[in-house]
């Protein structure tokens, strides 16, 4: 697994991961569709180097987004097919390193 900066063109795929994750947690489709803007990843956020993703063999496994101030984790999502594999842990550790770097 590799963690790297997200690219602007990957925003729709990251939004799908977030929506799939919420469905897996049992959130009703009405709520997910109503809250869809909360699951979108803006090109500005990606351009600000605030979104990183985990991938292996070209498959996106999950991602995180830092808050605009870079001081906290705004979102961490793992594709349901990769839950329990350590992807979330690795993304979280990577995010905490980035937060510490930005705050020093």
PLY file of the C-alpha trace (Angstrom):
ply
format ascii 1.0
element vertex 104
property float x
property float y
property float z
element edge 103
property int vertex1
property int vertex2
end_header
0.00 0.00 0.00
1.19 3.47 -0.90
-0.06 6.76 0.58
0.20 9.74 -1.73
-1.32 13.13 -2.45
-4.67 12.96 -4.18
-5.09 14.39 -7.66
-7.96 16.71 -8.58
-9.38 14.23 -11.10
-9.72 11.62 -8.31
-12.28 13.70 -6.39
-15.33 11.77 -7.69
-13.75 8.42 -6.73
-12.99 9.73 -3.24
-16.58 10.93 -2.84
-17.77 7.42 -3.82
-15.54 5.87 -1.16
-17.04 8.21 1.45
-20.60 7.39 0.37
-19.92 3.63 0.31
-18.39 3.87 3.75
-21.47 5.64 5.13
-23.77 3.04 3.54
-21.68 0.28 5.11
-22.19 1.95 8.50
-25.93 1.76 7.95
-26.68 5.35 7.02
-29.85 5.51 4.93
-29.54 6.57 1.29
-31.87 9.54 1.90
-29.44 10.91 4.48
-26.39 10.23 2.30
-28.00 11.91 -0.72
-29.11 14.86 1.41
-25.62 15.19 2.89
-23.78 14.56 -0.37
-21.96 17.89 -0.21
-20.41 16.76 3.05
-18.85 13.83 1.20
-17.47 15.83 -1.68
-13.80 16.59 -1.91
-13.23 19.96 -3.53
-10.51 20.55 -6.06
-9.33 23.46 -3.88
-8.82 21.12 -0.93
-6.88 18.70 -3.11
-4.84 21.55 -4.61
-3.94 22.74 -1.10
-2.21 19.38 -0.45
-4.80 18.53 2.19
-6.05 15.21 0.77
-4.04 12.00 0.74
-5.11 8.55 -0.36
-4.08 4.95 0.04
-3.77 2.83 -3.05
-2.41 -0.50 -4.10
-2.11 -1.76 -7.67
-4.10 1.27 -8.85
-7.03 0.59 -6.50
-8.03 3.42 -4.17
-8.52 2.00 -0.70
-9.28 5.07 1.38
-8.33 8.68 2.02
-8.12 11.45 4.53
-8.59 15.19 4.35
-7.07 17.73 6.70
-9.05 20.76 7.82
-8.37 24.01 5.99
-6.12 25.19 8.82
-4.08 21.98 8.53
-4.31 21.52 12.28
-6.81 18.67 12.44
-8.24 15.71 10.60
-11.47 16.62 8.85
-12.32 13.29 7.24
-10.95 9.75 7.10
-12.74 7.20 4.95
-11.88 3.60 4.08
-13.57 1.63 1.32
-15.71 -1.10 2.96
-13.79 -3.81 1.11
-10.62 -2.68 2.93
-11.95 -2.37 6.46
-9.93 -4.37 8.95
-6.83 -4.47 6.74
-4.86 -1.68 8.43
-5.58 0.94 5.76
-7.38 3.23 8.22
-4.58 2.94 10.76
-1.91 3.80 8.19
-3.93 6.75 6.89
-4.46 8.02 10.44
-0.76 7.79 11.29
0.16 9.55 8.05
-2.37 12.29 8.78
-1.00 12.86 12.27
2.52 13.21 10.84
1.26 15.83 8.38
-0.56 17.75 11.13
2.58 17.76 13.29
4.72 18.94 10.35
2.33 21.80 9.59
2.17 22.91 13.20
5.93 23.07 13.77
0 1
1 2
2 3
3 4
4 5
5 6
6 7
7 8
8 9
9 10
10 11
11 12
12 13
13 14
14 15
15 16
16 17
17 18
18 19
19 20
20 21
21 22
22 23
23 24
24 25
25 26
26 27
27 28
28 29
29 30
30 31
31 32
32 33
33 34
34 35
35 36
36 37
37 38
38 39
39 40
40 41
41 42
42 43
43 44
44 45
45 46
46 47
47 48
48 49
49 50
50 51
51 52
52 53
53 54
54 55
55 56
56 57
57 58
58 59
59 60
60 61
61 62
62 63
63 64
64 65
65 66
66 67
67 68
68 69
69 70
70 71
71 72
72 73
73 74
74 75
75 76
76 77
77 78
78 79
79 80
80 81
81 82
82 83
83 84
84 85
85 86
86 87
87 88
88 89
89 90
90 91
91 92
92 93
93 94
94 95
95 96
96 97
97 98
98 99
99 100
100 101
101 102
102 103
